[in-house]
Amino acid sequence: MNARMLMGALALSAIVQVGTAAAQAATQFDAQTFYQENCRKCHGVRGTPPKTMKAKFPKIATFDAAFIASHSQDSIVKVLTKGKGEDMKSFADKLKSPEEKAAVAKYVHALAAKAHPGS
């Protein structure tokens, strides 16, 4: 391979790598944004449902120490996927991959721990 071909191949390789990194960054899932857009209305900014939601849905989850103790990230993924009766709809249509569901579950756990540091 001559020097000119080698330089061209290296340049093409660099362009492909930069393009791939940019595409990954553009499609990276943001669990916090998803929560703010889809969960905050019912579960509150910090995991404590507003009084109006508590009145409408008395069994609505508050993300606190008890919640963390009794709900694994896998169980949160299950609720996100299947919903919970008439009280909570499924988000399977909005969360396309297992990684997205896991990211939201991880965010909920972190949110609960942050909002309630004793947990």
C-alpha positions in Angstrom: 0.0 0.0 0.0 1.5 3.3 -1.0 1.6 6.3 1.4 -1.2 8.1 -0.3 -3.6 5.1 0.1 -2.5 4.7 3.7 -3.2 8.3 4.5 -6.7 8.0 2.8 -7.5 4.9 4.8 -6.4 6.5 8.1 -8.5 9.6 7.3 -11.6 7.5 6.4 -11.1 5.5 9.6 -11.0 8.7 11.7 -14.2 10.0 10.0 -16.0 6.8 10.7 -15.0 6.8 14.4 -16.1 10.4 14.9 -19.4 9.7 13.1 -20.0 6.7 15.2 -19.3 8.5 18.5 -21.6 11.4 17.4 -24.4 9.0 16.5 -24.1 7.2 19.9 -24.1 10.5 21.8 -27.2 11.7 19.8 -29.2 8.5 20.6 -28.1 8.1 24.2 -31.1 7.6 26.5 -31.6 10.1 29.3 -33.5 8.5 32.2 -33.8 11.8 34.1 -35.4 13.5 31.2 -37.8 10.6 30.6 -38.7 10.7 34.3 -39.4 14.4 34.2 -41.5 14.1 31.1 -43.4 11.0 32.0 -43.3 10.2 35.7 -43.0 13.6 37.6 -46.7 14.5 37.2 -47.8 11.6 39.3 -44.7 10.7 41.4 -43.4 14.2 42.0 -40.0 15.8 41.2 -38.3 14.0 44.1 -40.4 10.9 44.3 -43.1 12.2 46.6 -46.5 12.4 44.8 -48.4 15.7 45.0 -51.4 15.7 47.3 -53.8 15.7 44.3 -52.3 12.5 43.0 -52.3 10.9 46.4 -56.0 11.8 46.7 -56.8 10.4 43.2 -54.5 7.3 43.6 -54.2 6.4 47.3 -51.9 3.5 46.6 -49.4 5.6 44.5 -45.8 4.8 45.3 -43.7 7.3 47.2 -40.0 6.7 46.5 -38.6 6.4 50.0 -36.7 3.9 52.2 -39.6 1.5 52.3 -40.0 1.6 48.5 -36.3 0.9 48.0 -36.4 -2.0 50.5 -39.3 -3.6 48.8 -38.7 -2.9 45.1 -35.6 -4.0 43.2 -34.7 -2.4 40.0 -36.0 -5.5 38.2 -39.4 -5.1 39.8 -39.5 -1.5 38.7 -38.7 -2.6 35.1 -41.6 -5.0 35.3 -44.0 -2.3 36.4 -42.7 0.0 33.6 -43.2 -2.8 31.1 -46.6 -4.1 32.2 -48.1 -1.2 34.2 -49.9 -1.8 37.4 -53.6 -2.3 36.9 -55.6 0.8 36.2 -53.4 2.9 38.5 -50.4 3.0 36.2 -50.1 2.5 32.5 -47.4 0.6 30.8 -44.5 2.5 29.3 -43.5 -0.3 27.0 -44.4 1.8 24.0 -42.1 4.6 25.1 -39.2 2.6 26.6 -38.0 0.6 23.5 -35.1 -1.3 24.9 -34.3 -3.2 28.1 -31.4 -0.8 28.7 -33.9 2.2 28.7 -36.1 0.5 31.2 -33.2 -0.4 33.4 -31.9 3.2 33.2 -35.3 4.5 34.4 -35.4 2.0 37.2 -31.9 2.9 38.3 -32.8 6.6 38.2 -35.9 5.9 40.4 -33.7 4.1 42.9 -31.1 6.9 42.9 -33.9 9.5 43.2 -35.4 7.7 46.2 -32.0 7.4 47.9 -31.1 11.1 47.2 -34.5 12.4 48.3 -34.5 10.2 51.4 -30.8 10.0 52.5 -31.5 7.7 55.4 -32.4 4.9 53.1 
